[in-house]
Amino acid sequence: MSMDDTIQKITIYALPVLFAITFHEAAHAYAAKKYGDATAYMMGRMSLNPLKHIDPVGTILIPLLALTLGGFLFGWAKPVPVNFANLNNPKKDMVWVAAAGPAANLVMAFGWALLYNVAAMNPEGYFSVPLALMSTAGIQINVVLMVLNLLPIPPLDGGRIAVGLLPRDLAYPLARLEPYGMFILVALMATGMLGVIIKPFYVATMKLVSIFL
């Protein structure tokens, strides 16, 4: 990939990536406050300001490398702090707090689909092509983030949802995997299994979003 192609790709993906991680983390913070834990709110993390959520490595360096090298677009933001003990019903409410992030990504994917239609209405417009490209990137990024985060591996959102839904004798062993969750995820990426696992869910979600295209 030439330098010009790389710069163009970064320009197209920058805003969708920032919006995706910002709304994802803000949704966690909002849900936590709604269900009784104001930790993130008190720390200023219930915010749509991307600077509150950016992780220099996970939000900037890793996605840049992925875009430059043409690999699987992967990254993360600073996790929103949640004290589950403060929730009104910790085991039950954990599910809603965890699900809020992926749900925000799904809503954003639909939003980008609508913006794509706006661009398609005026194909000769000056901003139509950039908006269409950015909208396509926004759809892809949000669907990937949603599907990836719903994997039942703590500390991913799907892992927390599973811990909240499973009976205690199954939830406890799963919760104990949390310190090793990122190592498991990296191993799945390195072996190529991550793409195999999430592909059917990615395709199914893209078909759902395509209803709006």
C-alpha positions, 0 to 999 in steps of 0.5 A: 500500500502506497503512502497516499493510500495509507493516508487516505485510509486513515482519513476515512477511518479516523472519525468512525473509529473515534465515534465507535469507541466513544459511544461504546464506552459512554454507553457503559458509563450511562448504563452503570449510572442508571443501575446504581454505580456512578463511578464512571460518571464521577470520573468524567467518563460518561462523556462523548468527548473522545479524549476521555476514552482514548488509549494511546496504544489501543485506540491509535497505535494498534488500529494504525498498524492494522490499517497500514499492514492491511490486517484485522482492524483491532483496537480498544479504548480505556475501559470505563470503571464500573464497581459492580458491587454498587449496582442495584442487583449486581449479577443481573445489572452487570448484563445490562451494563455490559450489553450497553456498549455493543448495543451502542455499536449496533445503533451506530452501524444503523446510523452510518447506513442512513448516512450512506443513503444520504450520500447515495441520494446525491452521487454528484455532490462534492462530499458524497464520495467521502461520506459514502466511504466513511459511512461504509467504514463506520458500518464495518467498524461498529459491526466488528466491535459489536461482534468482537465484544460479544465473545464470551471471554472476560473481560470482553462484554460478552464474557461479563454478560455470560457471567451475569446470565450463567448459574453461579457454579458456571459463572465463577470459573468463567469469571476467573478467566478474566486475567487471561482473557486478552492473552486468549484473544491474542492467541486466537488472532495469532492462529487465525481462529478469531476471524473464523469464529466471528465471521458468521456473526459479522456476516449475519449482522451486516445482512441486518444492517443492509436492510437500511442500505 
